[in-house]
Amino acid sequence: MDTRHIETEKDSLYKIQRQEEIKRIYSKVNGAPVCLEHDTLYTIYTTLGLNTPLERTEYTKEKLRKLAELPIFHKDSLKISSYNNLLMVSYQGEWIQAVSEEDAILAYLPQEELAKSFQRDILRAVTHYREEHSMQKRLLRIGELVLLITAIAILFYLLNFLFRKLQEQLLKHSFFKKGVKLKNYQILNRDNMKYILGKVLTLIRLILFFIIIFVSIPFALKLFPSTQMWAERLLKLILDPLSEVGNAIVNYLPNLVIIGIIVLIARMILNLMRFFLYEIERGALKIKGFYKEFAKPTYNISRILFICFIFIVIFPYLPGSGSSAFQGVSIFLGLLISFGSSSTISNGLAGIFIIYMRAFRENDWIKVGDYIGMVIHRDSLVTRLKTINNEEITVPNSMILSCSTMNFSSIGRSIGLVITTQVKVRYDARLEEVDATLIAAAQATKGVTDKITPYIYHISLNELNATYEINAVTFEPQHMYIIKSDLIMNIYNAFRERGIELTSVEFVEIKGNTRSA
């Protein structure tokens, strides 16, 4: 009795050790699933003889396909038989799946129960396959497909009808009848609005058609077992990106709220800055040493710097700001702007310096280099002048800053601009009479002020004449060319009336030398 007990214990210990060894060997082995048309029945993990798990499953799959396509299938013919240490799931004597002891150990089931489980799975899968591929099911699916296509066609017809009615109703609205106007300028008339409305509605309609077709295709593919896999892939192709976009939007909402708060605060500060600008421009707010014309450029500069600062603050919260691609594009754009706009930046800085230097204002007559004209426009990059001959000259601000600028108007409006011209008079005329004639001619000139008496400089004594310079003061620097022209005309007439000869060229008499023959 004791001997039998000892042998039984030895057999039990051997079985336990063998089971543990089998589990250890196959613990890291990937199983091969047994499938019938995308339906996984069970998984094989162990080898059988020289056959690997994959080879075993391939054999079973081939047998299952043949079994499912038989003209007549008898469920009672699917039986379990024993062969050596194996249990065979077979149909009419032809085995389909072998169940070994190792399979049972890894499944944590007795060998008989595992074989019955395989038998049930095979029977269920084959029965389901035959039902799904029956003629009745195929005709039913074809009918469902026809209904789906008919529904889509009806939906397209209804959408076309609704869009036509919508277009007709919108065109009756006063907005589409009058078009779009900017003050007195007609930007878009009724025909333009009708054309744009038609294009917009057509685009929306095409988008809806595309969505309907794209959503209907997976449903059509799901009707047939052989195309169900493609339907799942197509749905995954649609839903995965939408899911990623939705998750990205949800995850980005906190950053979006922060950006919104920063932008709101920045807008309030800009409105406050604009308020002070208007107050300074209309003279309600006065700051010592800060002129009215400084208000607008100061606001523009402060606004640009403030917006740059806000962008720097917001930048870390922008989507993709931490990606290497975003940073690379930012660096490239920075280098492109730096190298490509050096002259623009220099002109912009020069324009800022000129504004705060108060070198000139609009409508001032100035001289820049060889150009003389009235300032008709000034911005951060260039200054435009109009000459006396109505020629418009565009001068870069960097050129104005680099050379001397003469302003005829800045002082001319307050203490007067001196209009000067020189004449040459022969020595036979009396000095007092010449001075009186020049002063009288200047006083008779329109635009010369009577508050300041014209004065004369005696410039030089030449061989045959003396040079005089008459200086007349005007408070109308914008008319300096006309005043000087009138002054010269009055001088000419006054000297001619008094019989005083004006000379500008020294006459040299050349006599011929006569020789006697």
ChimeraX attribute file (.defattr): number of C-alpha atoms within 10 A of each C-alpha:
attribute: neighborCount
match mode: 1-to-1
recipient: residues
	/A:1	5
	/A:2	7
	/A:3	8
	/A:4	9
	/A:5	10
	/A:6	11
	/A:7	11
	/A:8	12
	/A:9	12
	/A:10	12
	/A:11	12
	/A:12	12
	/A:13	12
	/A:14	12
	/A:15	12
	/A:16	12
	/A:17	12
	/A:18	14
	/A:19	18
	/A:20	13
	/A:21	12
	/A:22	17
	/A:23	15
	/A:24	12
	/A:25	11
	/A:26	15
	/A:27	11
	/A:28	9
	/A:29	11
	/A:30	13
	/A:31	15
	/A:32	18
	/A:33	19
	/A:34	22
	/A:35	19
	/A:36	18
	/A:37	14
	/A:38	11
	/A:39	11
	/A:40	12
	/A:41	16
	/A:42	15
	/A:43	18
	/A:44	20
	/A:45	22
	/A:46	25
	/A:47	16
	/A:48	16
	/A:49	6
	/A:50	8
	/A:51	12
	/A:52	15
	/A:53	20
	/A:54	19
	/A:55	15
	/A:56	22
	/A:57	23
	/A:58	16
	/A:59	14
	/A:60	19
	/A:61	19
	/A:62	12
	/A:63	17
	/A:64	21
	/A:65	15
	/A:66	10
	/A:67	17
	/A:68	21
	/A:69	13
	/A:70	10
	/A:71	7
	/A:72	9
	/A:73	15
	/A:74	10
	/A:75	12
	/A:76	9
	/A:77	11
	/A:78	20
	/A:79	17
	/A:80	22
	/A:81	14
	/A:82	12
	/A:83	9
	/A:84	6
	/A:85	10
	/A:86	17
	/A:87	21
	/A:88	21
	/A:89	22
	/A:90	18
	/A:91	19
	/A:92	10
	/A:93	13
	/A:94	12
	/A:95	17
	/A:96	22
	/A:97	24
	/A:98	20
	/A:99	23
	/A:100	20
	/A:101	19
	/A:102	19
	/A:103	22
	/A:104	18
	/A:105	17
	/A:106	18
	/A:107	15
	/A:108	11
	/A:109	14
	/A:110	12
	/A:111	20
	/A:112	17
	/A:113	11
	/A:114	20
	/A:115	25
	/A:116	16
	/A:117	15
	/A:118	20
	/A:119	20
	/A:120	14
	/A:121	15
	/A:122	25
	/A:123	17
	/A:124	13
	/A:125	20
	/A:126	21
	/A:127	15
	/A:128	13
	/A:129	18
	/A:130	18
	/A:131	14
	/A:132	15
	/A:133	15
	/A:134	12
	/A:135	11
	/A:136	11
	/A:137	15
	/A:138	16
	/A:139	11
	/A:140	13
	/A:141	17
	/A:142	15
	/A:143	12
	/A:144	14
	/A:145	17
	/A:146	13
	/A:147	12
	/A:148	16
	/A:149	15
	/A:150	12
	/A:151	12
	/A:152	16
	/A:153	12
	/A:154	12
	/A:155	14
	/A:156	16
	/A:157	11
	/A:158	12
	/A:159	15
	/A:160	14
	/A:161	11
	/A:162	12
	/A:163	16
	/A:164	15
	/A:165	12
	/A:166	12
	/A:167	14
	/A:168	12
	/A:169	10
	/A:170	15
	/A:171	16
	/A:172	10
	/A:173	10
	/A:174	10
	/A:175	12
	/A:176	18
	/A:177	15
	/A:178	13
	/A:179	16
	/A:180	16
	/A:181	11
	/A:182	8
	/A:183	7
	/A:184	6
	/A:185	8
	/A:186	11
	/A:187	12
	/A:188	16
	/A:189	14
	/A:190	16
	/A:191	12
	/A:192	14
	/A:193	19
	/A:194	19
	/A:195	10
	/A:196	13
	/A:197	16
	/A:198	14
	/A:199	12
	/A:200	12
	/A:201	15
	/A:202	15
	/A:203	12
	/A:204	12
	/A:205	16
	/A:206	12
	/A:207	12
	/A:208	14
	/A:209	16
	/A:210	12
	/A:211	11
	/A:212	14
	/A:213	13
	/A:214	14
	/A:215	14
	/A:216	14
	/A:217	15
	/A:218	19
	/A:219	16
	/A:220	19
	/A:221	18
	/A:222	16
	/A:223	18
	/A:224	18
	/A:225	15
	/A:226	13
	/A:227	13
	/A:228	18
	/A:229	16
	/A:230	15
	/A:231	19
	/A:232	15
	/A:233	12
	/A:234	17
	/A:235	16
	/A:236	13
	/A:237	11
	/A:238	13
	/A:239	12
	/A:240	12
	/A:241	11
	/A:242	12
	/A:243	12
	/A:244	11
	/A:245	12
	/A:246	12
	/A:247	12
	/A:248	12
	/A:249	13
	/A:250	11
	/A:251	11
	/A:252	14
	/A:253	12
	/A:254	12
	/A:255	15
	/A:256	17
	/A:257	12
	/A:258	13
	/A:259	20
	/A:260	13
	/A:261	12
	/A:262	15
	/A:263	16
	/A:264	12
	/A:265	12
	/A:266	16
	/A:267	13
	/A:268	11
	/A:269	14
	/A:270	16
	/A:271	11
	/A:272	11
	/A:273	15
	/A:274	17
	/A:275	12
	/A:276	14
	/A:277	21
	/A:278	15
	/A:279	14
	/A:280	20
	/A:281	17
	/A:282	10
	/A:283	12
	/A:284	9
	/A:285	12
	/A:286	13
	/A:287	9
	/A:288	5
	/A:289	7
	/A:290	11
	/A:291	14
	/A:292	17
	/A:293	14
	/A:294	17
	/A:295	17
	/A:296	15
	/A:297	17
	/A:298	15
	/A:299	16
	/A:300	14
	/A:301	12
	/A:302	14
	/A:303	16
	/A:304	12
	/A:305	12
	/A:306	15
	/A:307	16
	/A:308	12
	/A:309	13
	/A:310	16
	/A:311	15
	/A:312	11
	/A:313	12
	/A:314	18
	/A:315	14
	/A:316	13
	/A:317	17
	/A:318	13
	/A:319	14
	/A:320	12
	/A:321	14
	/A:322	12
	/A:323	9
	/A:324	10
	/A:325	11
	/A:326	13
	/A:327	13
	/A:328	11
	/A:329	11
	/A:330	13
	/A:331	12
	/A:332	12
	/A:333	11
	/A:334	12
	/A:335	12
	/A:336	11
	/A:337	12
	/A:338	12
	/A:339	9
	/A:340	11
	/A:341	12
	/A:342	11
	/A:343	14
	/A:344	16
	/A:345	16
	/A:346	15
	/A:347	22
	/A:348	19
	/A:349	16
	/A:350	21
	/A:351	24
	/A:352	19
	/A:353	16
	/A:354	19
	/A:355	18
	/A:356	14
	/A:357	9
	/A:358	12
	/A:359	16
	/A:360	19
	/A:361	19
	/A:362	13
	/A:363	15
	/A:364	20
	/A:365	25
	/A:366	22
	/A:367	18
	/A:368	17
	/A:369	13
	/A:370	5
	/A:371	13
	/A:372	19
	/A:373	24
	/A:374	24
	/A:375	21
	/A:376	16
	/A:377	14
	/A:378	19
	/A:379	15
	/A:380	19
	/A:381	19
	/A:382	20
	/A:383	19
	/A:384	19
	/A:385	27
	/A:386	19
	/A:387	16
	/A:388	13
	/A:389	7
	/A:390	10
	/A:391	10
	/A:392	15
	/A:393	17
	/A:394	13
	/A:395	16
	/A:396	21
	/A:397	25
	/A:398	21
	/A:399	15
	/A:400	20
	/A:401	17
	/A:402	10
	/A:403	10
	/A:404	11
	/A:405	16
	/A:406	15
	/A:407	20
	/A:408	23
	/A:409	22
	/A:410	19
	/A:411	12
	/A:412	20
	/A:413	14
	/A:414	10
	/A:415	12
	/A:416	20
	/A:417	21
	/A:418	19
	/A:419	19
	/A:420	17
	/A:421	16
	/A:422	15
	/A:423	18
	/A:424	20
	/A:425	22
	/A:426	19
	/A:427	14
	/A:428	10
	/A:429	15
	/A:430	11
	/A:431	14
	/A:432	8
	/A:433	12
	/A:434	17
	/A:435	18
	/A:436	12
	/A:437	21
	/A:438	27
	/A:439	18
	/A:440	15
	/A:441	23
	/A:442	31
	/A:443	20
	/A:444	17
	/A:445	19
	/A:446	13
	/A:447	21
	/A:448	25
	/A:449	18
	/A:450	13
	/A:451	8
	/A:452	13
	/A:453	13
	/A:454	21
	/A:455	15
	/A:456	17
	/A:457	12
	/A:458	13
	/A:459	13
	/A:460	11
	/A:461	14
	/A:462	13
	/A:463	8
	/A:464	15
	/A:465	20
	/A:466	19
	/A:467	17
	/A:468	21
	/A:469	18
	/A:470	22
	/A:471	19
	/A:472	29
	/A:473	24
	/A:474	23
	/A:475	19
	/A:476	18
	/A:477	24
	/A:478	18
	/A:479	13
	/A:480	21
	/A:481	12
	/A:482	13
	/A:483	21
	/A:484	21
	/A:485	12
	/A:486	18
	/A:487	26
	/A:488	19
	/A:489	13
	/A:490	20
	/A:491	23
	/A:492	18
	/A:493	14
	/A:494	19
	/A:495	18
	/A:496	12
	/A:497	10
	/A:498	11
	/A:499	10
	/A:500	18
	/A:501	14
	/A:502	16
	/A:503	15
	/A:504	14
	/A:505	9
	/A:506	11
	/A:507	8
	/A:508	6
	/A:509	5
	/A:510	6
	/A:511	6
	/A:512	5
	/A:513	5
	/A:514	6
	/A:515	5
	/A:516	3
	/A:517	3
